[in-house]
Amino acid sequence: MTQEILAVEFKVVKELYNGTSRQARCTNSGEVNIVVHQTQDSQWQALESSFLELDKRQKRQIYMGAASGNWNEASSYFKIHPYWWRIPLSAVGTTALHVAVSMEQTSFIEKLMYCMNMEDLENYKVEGNTAFCLAAITGNLKIVEILFRKNARLLWIRDKNHMLPIQLASSAGHNQLTEFLYLKTTEDLQTKLSFPDIVKLFFLTMNNNIYSVASKLLDSESKLVTVENEEGLTPLQMLAQSSLCEGNIAHQGIVCSVFNGMEREQETINHAQVSKAMFDAAESGNIRILKRLFKYHPDLLFEVNSSKQSLLHVAILHRQQSVYRLILSKGAAKSVLIQLADIEDNTVLHLAAKMTQPKEKSGLTAYYVLMRSEERWFQQIVEKIVPPAMKTMRNIYGKTPGEVFYESHEELHKESISGLLAVTNTLLVVATLIVSLGITGAMTIPIENIDGTNTPFFTRKIWYTFFFLSVAFGTCFCVSSMFFYASVILPSSWAKPKEESVRLRQTKLVFGNVALFCSLGLMFTALISASVLIFEFLSSWILYFTCGLGLVVLIVHLTLDYKRWIGIISSVLSYLEDSPGKRAKLIWPIYKIYRVFLILTKKKA
């Protein structure tokens, strides 16, 4: 009884402190409405210290209630300590609010806000972090809004590392929360972000791809385009080193903001940094940055880096085909850049011959796919644009482009040939089995009652026609695939090992695979036709059930082994990697489908 009296007295003092009249909503006990006047803080603090201290079990119950969002469990300790939410539940000062924020218990926090005052949110910290800082790190926007409505000053209270909540949210990569906090900082008329805080926030948003906020910061502070991060990179260099985000509106916005800021701050722009950014963009394949640079600085196209390599050299060395095409579209500049040689007398063809892409990081399904890509880049793309005399030019090591290519790709070539032979041998066995089954089936199906009409869908004569055409064409396709596989296993006897083109072998393998899959489809049609002719006395639902079961098996296989099929489709469609000419109207739609397929595959990766 004494505890309950003390509790009521304590609530009276709390109302005196707050200087208002409000309804007590922190407990399940009776509601008390008291109208009072303001008094001193020391009065209720002295009374608070007179309440009983909670033991470890009771603190653990409050902790578990806050973590699970059980308000009734946590608030039941009001009778022992009316300010139970202020009690530290651990050695580092964790309170019920910190626990609820960490576990994202939104409903619990909403109820707790009716009990707490603004000072509680500011004063109680865990290792120097307020509950608002923890909410910024977790990224729960709704919890941040609840705490902000209670106390807007939380926006400017720093954590133990002297970081603002908006900086914590951006460092954790929370895009929406960072946008919300930035909006609230701009709406605050009393406190503004200092320039060092703006710089720190800007680079945090850039590193975590929160480009919408970074663009707003650049628009308000154009001086940011000249500021360098800890690695000595300007915003332009950071964007140049990132790969192109196709279709990303925020990325387009930050690029526009950077170049608009460069126009306003053009007197303080370092030309060497702009040149470095251009080569970084060529290396990463960021043509959006390159197009902007060429628009404002056309003379950059003819600059060379510290290795005396031009932009075309860098694009070819790093296999950036989009940058390569952009440079070739510049007309006369192409002829000048092709004639240049780097510090080791390497021409563009020497650089195309070098193996610069690590096999384990290529992202391709097999070594022979990477080798085919390398051969295509050297022989089909770069070699066609250089003069004939350049194909035999030697660098300072006395090597021609062809010699550089075969030396740098020797190990990959061996592994590619080995992989191709292993795959081809397996497929050759499959093709042999299919041919055997097809010929055996064609010889064993009895021909009788040709004019019968008791078969489902079609007459027996039509089903016989389906069967023999399927077997005939399926066998032809299967034999064709065997010829393709044999030509892969047994190359031309007069060819030297280093001259055996992996690209040609893989082309034969692809054609063999296409023929084999056509054969499988036709043999499946023959199987259905034969089943109808032999088991015509069975009910039609058995045929439907069998076909449906086969379809389910096919779908399950494609679902479980989709990566292998993506690799096969990519290998087949990779022959359309070069944009077809305008005259090839039939190939153009297939090429567009292939481009969409590549984008989806990269996003999934």
C-alpha positions in Angstrom: 0.0 0.0 0.0 2.9 2.3 0.8 4.4 1.7 -2.6 1.2 2.8 -4.4 1.0 6.0 -2.3 4.6 6.8 -3.2 3.8 6.1 -6.8 1.0 8.6 -6.8 3.1 11.2 -5.1 5.8 10.7 -7.6 3.5 11.3 -10.5 2.4 14.6 -8.8 6.0 15.7 -8.7 6.5 14.7 -12.3 3.5 16.9 -13.3 5.0 19.7 -11.3 8.2 19.3 -13.2 6.6 19.3 -16.6 4.4 22.3 -15.8 1.4 20.8 -17.5 -1.7 18.6 -16.8 -1.9 15.3 -18.6 -3.3 11.8 -18.2 -0.9 9.1 -16.9 -0.7 6.5 -19.6 2.4 4.6 -18.6 0.8 1.9 -16.6 -2.2 -0.4 -16.3 -3.2 1.1 -12.9 -5.9 3.8 -12.4 -5.6 7.1 -14.3 -4.8 10.2 -12.4 -5.5 13.8 -13.7 -3.7 16.5 -11.7 -3.4 20.2 -12.5 -0.3 21.7 -11.0 2.3 24.5 -11.4 6.0 24.3 -12.3 8.5 23.5 -9.6 12.2 22.6 -9.3 13.9 19.5 -10.9 15.5 18.6 -7.7 12.2 17.8 -6.0 11.2 14.9 -8.1 14.8 13.6 -8.6 15.2 13.3 -4.8 11.9 11.4 -4.7 13.0 9.1 -7.5 16.0 8.0 -5.6 13.8 6.9 -2.7 12.2 4.1 -4.8 13.3 0.5 -4.5 16.2 -0.7 -6.7 15.2 -3.5 -9.2 17.1 -6.8 -8.9 18.7 -8.6 -11.9 15.6 -10.8 -12.5 13.3 -7.8 -12.7 15.7 -6.0 -15.0 15.9 -9.1 -17.2 12.1 -9.2 -17.4 11.9 -5.6 -18.5 14.7 -6.3 -21.0 12.8 -9.3 -22.5 9.5 -7.4 -22.5 11.1 -4.5 -24.5 12.9 -6.9 -26.9 9.7 -8.8 -27.6 7.5 -5.8 -27.6 5.5 -7.0 -24.6 4.3 -3.7 -23.1 2.2 -5.3 -20.3 5.2 -7.2 -19.1 7.6 -4.3 -19.1 5.2 -1.7 -17.7 4.1 -4.0 -14.8 7.0 -2.8 -12.8 5.5 0.7 -12.5 4.4 -0.1 -8.9 8.0 -0.8 -7.9 9.6 2.1 -9.9 7.4 4.6 -11.7 10.3 5.6 -14.0 11.2 2.0 -14.9 12.1 3.1 -18.5 15.1 5.1 -17.0 16.6 2.1 -15.2 19.8 0.9 -16.8 19.4 -2.8 -17.7 23.0 -3.5 -18.3 26.5 -2.4 -17.3 26.7 0.0 -20.3 23.5 1.8 -19.5 21.1 0.1 -21.9 17.5 1.2 -21.2 14.1 -0.3 -22.3 14.0 2.3 -25.1 17.4 1.3 -26.5 16.4 -2.4 -26.5 13.1 -1.7 -28.2 14.8 0.4 -30.9 17.5 -2.2 -31.5 14.8 -4.9 -31.9 12.5 -2.5 -34.0 9.5 -2.8 -31.7 7.5 0.1 -33.1 4.3 -0.3 -31.1 6.3 -0.6 -27.8 8.1 2.6 -28.6 4.9 4.5 -29.5 3.5 3.7 -26.0 6.7 4.5 -24.3 6.7 8.0 -25.8 3.6 8.9 -23.7 5.7 8.2 -20.6 9.0 9.8 -21.4 9.8 13.5 -21.7 12.1 15.2 -24.2 15.1 15.2 -21.8 14.9 11.4 -21.4 15.6 11.0 -25.1 18.7 13.2 -24.9 20.2 12.2 -21.6 20.1 8.4 -21.6 22.8 7.0 -23.8 24.4 3.6 -24.4 28.1 4.0 -24.9 27.5 7.5 -26.0 24.7 6.7 -28.5 21.2 8.0 -28.0 18.2 5.8 -29.0 17.8 8.1 -32.0 21.4 7.3 -33.2 20.6 3.6 -32.8 17.4 4.0 -34.9 19.5 5.8 -37.6 21.9 2.9 -37.7 19.1 0.3 -37.9 17.4 2.2 -40.6 13.8 2.0 -39.3 12.2 5.1 -40.7 9.0 4.8 -38.7 10.9 4.6 -35.4 13.0 7.6 -36.4 9.8 9.6 -37.1 8.3 8.7 -33.7 11.4 9.8 -31.9 11.7 12.9 -34.0 8.1 14.0 -33.3 8.9 13.7 -29.5 12.1 15.7 -29.7 13.4 17.4 -32.8 16.7 18.3 -31.1 17.7 14.7 -31.4 18.7 15.5 -35.0 21.8 17.3 -33.8 23.0 15.1 -31.0 26.1 13.2 -32.0 27.2 9.7 -31.2 30.4 8.6 -29.4 32.4 9.1 -32.7 31.1 12.6 -33.1 28.8 11.7 -36.0 25.3 13.1 -36.6 22.4 10.7 -37.0 22.1 11.6 -40.7 25.8 10.6 -41.2 25.1 7.3 -39.3 22.2 6.6 -41.6 24.1 7.3 -44.8 27.2 5.3 -43.6 24.8 2.3 -43.1 23.4 2.8 -46.7 19.8 3.6 -45.7 18.6 5.7 -48.7 15.1 6.6 -47.6 16.1 7.4 -44.0 19.0 9.6 -45.2 16.6 11.5 -47.5 14.1 12.0 -44.6 16.8 13.3 -42.2 18.3 15.6 -44.8 14.8 17.1 -45.4 14.5 17.7 -41.6 17.9 19.3 -41.4 17.1 21.8 -44.2 13.8 22.6 -42.5 15.5 23.5 -39.2 15.9 27.3 -39.2 17.9 27.5 -36.0 20.7 25.0 -36.7 22.5 24.3 -40.0 25.0 21.7 -41.1 28.6 23.0 -40.9 30.7 22.7 -44.0 32.9 19.9 -42.5 29.8 18.0 -41.7 28.5 18.6 -45.2 31.7 17.3 -46.7 31.6 14.2 -44.5 28.0 13.5 -45.3 28.6 14.0 -49.0 31.3 11.4 -49.3 29.3 9.0 -47.1 26.4 9.3 -49.6 28.7 8.9 -52.5 30.3 5.8 -51.1 26.9 4.2 -50.4 25.3 5.3 -53.7 22.8 7.6 -52.1 23.0 9.8 -55.1 19.7 11.7 -54.5 21.1 13.4 -51.3 24.5 13.8 -52.8 23.0 15.7 -55.7 21.2 18.1 -53.3 24.3 18.7 -51.3 26.2 19.5 -54.6 23.5 21.9 -55.7 23.6 23.8 -52.4 27.4 23.7 -52.1 29.2 23.7 -55.5 32.6 23.9 -53.7 32.2 20.1 -53.0 33.4 19.3 -56.6 36.9 20.5 -55.6 37.0 18.6 -52.3 39.0 15.4 -52.0 38.1 12.4 -49.9 40.6 10.4 -47.7 42.0 8.7 -50.8 42.6 12.0 -52.6 39.7 11.5 -55.0 37.3 14.2 -56.1 33.6 13.5 -56.8 34.3 13.3 -60.5 37.0 10.7 -60.0 34.8 8.7 -57.7 32.0 8.6 -60.3 34.5 7.8 -63.0 35.8 4.7 -61.1 32.3 3.3 -60.7 30.7 1.2 -63.4 27.8 2.8 -65.4 24.4 2.4 -63.7 22.1 2.0 -66.7 18.6 3.3 -66.2 19.5 4.7 -62.7 17.9 8.2 -62.6 19.7 9.1 -59.4 23.1 8.3 -61.0 22.2 10.6 -63.9 21.3 13.3 -61.4 24.6 13.2 -59.6 26.5 13.3 -62.9 24.6 16.4 -63.9 25.1 18.0 -60.5 28.9 17.3 -60.6 29.3 18.9 -64.0 27.1 21.9 -63.1 29.2 22.4 -60.0 32.4 22.2 -62.2 31.0 24.9 -64.4 30.4 27.2 -61.4 33.8 26.4 -60.0 35.8 26.1 -63.2 38.5 28.6 -62.0 39.5 26.2 -59.2 39.2 22.9 -61.1 42.4 20.9 -61.4 43.0 19.9 -65.0 45.2 16.9 -64.0 42.4 15.5 -61.9 39.9 15.9 -64.8 42.3 14.0 -67.1 42.8 11.3 -64.5 39.0 11.0 -64.1 38.7 10.5 -67.9 41.1 7.5 -67.9 39.4 6.1 -64.9 36.1 6.3 -66.7 37.6 4.6 -69.7 38.9 1.8 -67.5 35.6 1.2 -65.8 33.5 1.6 -68.9 31.6 4.7 -67.7 30.6 6.3 -71.0 28.2 8.7 -69.4 31.1 10.5 -67.8 33.2 10.4 -71.0 30.4 11.9 -73.1 30.1 14.8 -70.6 33.8 15.3 -70.6 34.1 15.3 -74.4 31.3 17.8 -74.5 33.0 20.3 -72.2 36.6 19.4 -73.0 37.0 18.0 -76.5 40.8 18.2 -76.3 40.9 15.6 -73.6 40.4 12.9 -76.3 44.1 13.3 -77.4 45.7 13.2 -74.0 47.9 10.3 -72.8 48.5 9.0 -69.3 51.8 8.4 -67.5 52.5 5.3 -69.6 51.9 7.3 -72.8 48.7 5.4 -73.4 45.8 7.2 -75.1 42.1 6.7 -74.2 41.9 4.1 -77.0 44.8 2.2 -75.6 43.1 2.1 -72.1 39.8 1.0 -73.6 41.3 -1.8 -75.6 43.6 -3.0 -72.7 40.6 -3.3 -70.3 38.2 -4.7 -72.9 35.7 -1.8 -72.6 33.8 -2.2 -75.9 31.4 0.6 -75.2 34.3 3.1 -74.7 36.0 1.6 -77.8 32.9 2.3 -80.0 32.5 5.8 -78.5 36.1 6.7 -79.5 35.7 5.2 -83.0 32.6 7.3 -83.5 34.8 10.5 -83.3 35.9 10.1 -86.9 39.3 11.6 -87.6 40.5 11.2 -84.0 40.5 7.5 -84.4 43.2 7.6 -87.1 45.5 9.7 -84.8 45.0 7.5 -81.7 45.6 4.2 -83.6 49.1 5.4 -84.6 50.3 6.1 -81.1 52.5 3.7 -79.1 53.0 3.6 -75.3 56.2 3.8 -73.3 57.1 0.2 -74.2 56.3 0.7 -77.9 53.1 -1.3 -77.6 50.5 -0.5 -80.2 46.8 -0.9 -79.7 47.1 -4.4 -81.2 49.8 -5.3 -78.6 47.5 -4.2 -75.8 44.6 -6.2 -77.3 46.8 -9.3 -77.3 47.6 -9.0 -73.5 45.7 -11.1 -71.0 44.5 -8.6 -68.4 41.3 -10.2 -67.2 41.7 -12.8 -64.3 40.1 -16.1 -65.2 38.5 -16.5 -61.7 36.9 -13.0 -62.0 35.8 -13.2 -65.6 32.2 -14.2 -64.6 32.1 -16.7 -67.6 30.9 -20.2 -67.3 34.1 -21.9 -68.7 37.6 -21.2 -69.7 36.9 -21.8 -73.4 34.2 -19.1 -73.3 36.7 -16.6 -72.0 39.3 -17.8 -74.6 36.8 -17.4 -77.4 36.0 -13.8 -76.1 39.8 -13.0 -76.1 40.3 -14.3 -79.6 37.3 -12.4 -80.9 38.5 -9.2 -79.3 42.0 -9.6 -80.8 41.2 -10.9 -84.2 37.7 -9.8 -85.0 37.5 -6.3 -83.4 40.9 -4.6 -82.9 42.9 -6.2 -85.7 40.4 -5.0 -88.3 41.0 -1.3 -87.6 44.8 -1.2 -87.7 46.9 -0.8 -90.8 48.5 -4.0 -92.2 52.0 -2.9 -91.3 51.0 -2.6 -87.6 50.3 -6.3 -87.4 54.0 -7.1 -87.6 55.4 -4.2 -85.6 57.5 -5.2 -82.6 57.6 -3.6 -79.1 60.8 -3.0 -77.1 60.9 -6.7 -76.2 61.0 -7.6 -79.9 57.6 -9.2 -80.0 54.8 -8.9 -82.5 51.1 -8.6 -81.4 50.5 -12.3 -82.5 53.4 -13.5 -80.4 52.2 -11.5 -77.4 48.7 -13.0 -77.7 49.8 -16.6 -77.8 52.4 -16.2 -75.0 49.9 -14.5 -72.6 47.1 -16.9 -73.4 49.1 -20.1 -73.6 47.8 -21.5 -70.3 44.2 -20.4 -70.9 44.4 -22.0 -74.4 45.4 -25.4 -73.0 42.6 -25.3 -70.3 40.1 -24.2 -72.9 40.9 -27.1 -75.3 40.8 -29.6 -72.4 37.4 -28.3 -71.3 36.0 -28.3 -74.8 37.1 -31.9 -75.4 35.6 -33.1 -72.1 32.2 -31.5 -72.9 32.3 -32.7 -76.5 33.0 -36.3 -75.5 30.0 -36.4 -73.2 27.7 -34.9 -75.7 28.9 -37.3 -78.4 27.9 -40.3 -76.2 24.4 -38.7 -75.7 24.0 -38.1 -79.5 25.0 -41.8 -80.2 22.3 -43.0 -77.8 19.7 -40.8 -79.4 20.5 -42.1 -82.9 20.3 -45.7 -81.7 17.0 -45.2 -80.0 15.6 -43.4 -83.0 16.6 -46.1 -85.5 15.4 -48.8 -83.2 12.0 -47.1 -82.7 11.5 -46.6 -86.4 12.0 -50.3 -87.1 9.9 -51.7 -84.3 6.6 -49.7 -84.6 4.0 -51.9 -86.3 2.1 -50.5 -89.3 -1.5 -51.6 -89.2 -5.0 -50.2 -89.5 -3.7 -47.0 -91.1 -7.1 -45.6 -91.8 -8.3 -46.0 -88.2 -9.9 -43.1 -86.4 -10.1 -44.2 -82.8 -6.9 -42.3 -81.8 -7.1 -38.9 -79.9 -6.9 -35.7 -81.8 -5.9 -37.1 -85.2 -6.4 -40.2 -87.3 -3.8 -43.0 -87.2 -2.5 -42.0 -90.6 -1.6 -38.5 -89.4 0.0 -39.9 -86.2 2.1 -42.3 -88.4 3.2 -39.2 -90.5 4.2 -37.4 -87.3 6.1 -40.3 -86.1 8.2 -41.0 -89.2 8.9 -37.4 -89.9 10.0 -36.8 -86.3 12.3 -39.9 -86.4 13.7 -38.9 -89.8 14.5 -35.3 -89.0 15.5 -36.1 -85.5 18.0 -38.6 -86.7 19.4 -36.2 -89.3 19.9 -33.5 -86.7 21.5 -36.0 -84.3 23.9 -37.2 -86.9 24.8 -33.6 -87.8 25.6 -32.9 -84.2 27.8 -35.9 -84.1 29.8 -34.6 -87.1 30.2 -31.2 -85.4 31.4 -32.9 -82.2 33.8 -35.1 -84.1 35.3 -32.0 -85.8 35.9 -30.5 -82.3 37.7 -33.6 -81.1 39.7 -34.2 -84.3 40.9 -30.8 -85.5 42.8 -30.2 -88.7 46.0 -32.4 -88.5 48.2 -29.7 -90.2 47.3 -27.0 -87.7 49.9 -26.1 -85.1 48.6 -26.2 -81.5 48.9 -22.5 -80.9 47.0 -21.8 -84.2 44.0 -24.0 -83.2 41.3 -21.4 -82.8 39.2 -22.0 -79.7 36.6 -19.6 -81.2 36.2 -21.9 -84.2 36.0 -25.0 -82.0 33.4 -23.5 -79.8 31.4 -22.4 -82.8 31.3 -26.0 -83.9 30.3 -27.0 -80.4 27.4 -24.5 -80.3 26.1 -25.7 -83.7 26.4 -29.2 -82.4 24.4 -28.4 -79.3 21.7 -26.6 -81.3 21.3 -29.7 -83.6 21.3 -32.0 -80.6 18.5 -30.1 -78.8 16.5 -30.0 -82.1 16.9 -33.7 -82.3 15.7 -34.2 -78.7 12.6 -32.1 -79.4 11.8 -34.2 -82.4 12.4 -37.5 -80.7 10.0 -36.4 -77.9 7.4 -35.8 -80.6 8.1 -39.2 -82.1 7.8 -40.8 -78.6 4.3 -39.3 -78.1 3.2 -40.4 -81.6 4.5 -43.9 -81.0 2.7 -44.1 -77.6 -0.6 -43.0 -79.2 -0.3 -45.6 -82.0 0.7 -48.5 -79.7 -1.5 -47.8 -76.7 -4.6 -46.5 -78.5 -6.8 -48.6 -76.3 -5.9 -46.6 -73.2 -8.0 -43.5 -72.1 -7.0 -40.1 -73.3 -6.4 -38.8 -69.8 -3.3 -41.1 -69.5 -1.7 -39.3 -72.4 -2.5 -35.9 -70.9 -1.1 -37.0 -67.5 2.1 -38.4 -69.1 2.7 -35.2 -71.1 2.0 -33.0 -68.0 4.4 -35.1 -65.9 7.2 -34.6 -68.5 6.5 -30.9 -68.5 6.8 -30.7 -64.7 10.1 -32.6 -64.8 11.4 -30.2 -67.5 10.4 -27.1 -65.4 12.0 -28.5 -62.2 15.2 -29.2 -64.1 15.3 -25.7 -65.5 14.6 -24.2 -62.1 17.3 -26.2 -60.3 20.0 -26.0 -63.1 19.1 -22.5 -64.4 22.8 -21.2 -64.2 23.9 -23.9 -66.6 21.2 -22.9 -69.1 22.0 -19.2 -68.7 25.6 -20.1 -69.6 24.4 -22.0 -72.7 22.1 -19.3 -73.9 24.8 -16.7 -73.3 27.2 -18.7 -75.4 24.8 -19.0 -78.2 23.7 -15.3 -78.2 27.3 -14.0 -77.7 27.7 -14.3 -81.5 25.4 -11.3 -81.7 27.5 -9.2 -79.4 28.6 -7.0 -82.2 25.7 -4.7 -83.2 24.4 -6.0 -86.5 24.3 -3.7 -89.5 21.3 -1.7 -90.4 20.6 -4.0 -93.4 20.2 -7.1 -91.1 16.6 -6.3 -90.2 15.9 -9.9 -89.2 18.9 -10.1 -86.8 18.3 -6.7 -85.1 15.3 -7.9 -82.9 17.4 -10.9 -81.7 20.3 -8.6 -80.9 18.0 -6.3 -78.8 16.7 -9.3 -76.9 20.3 -10.4 -76.3 21.2 -6.9 -74.9 18.2 -7.1 -72.5 19.3 -10.6 -71.5 22.8 -9.4 -70.7 21.5 -6.5 -68.5 19.3 -8.9 -66.6 22.1 -11.4 -66.1 24.4 -8.7 -64.8 21.8 -7.4 -62.3 21.2 -10.9 -61.0 24.9 -11.4 -60.6 
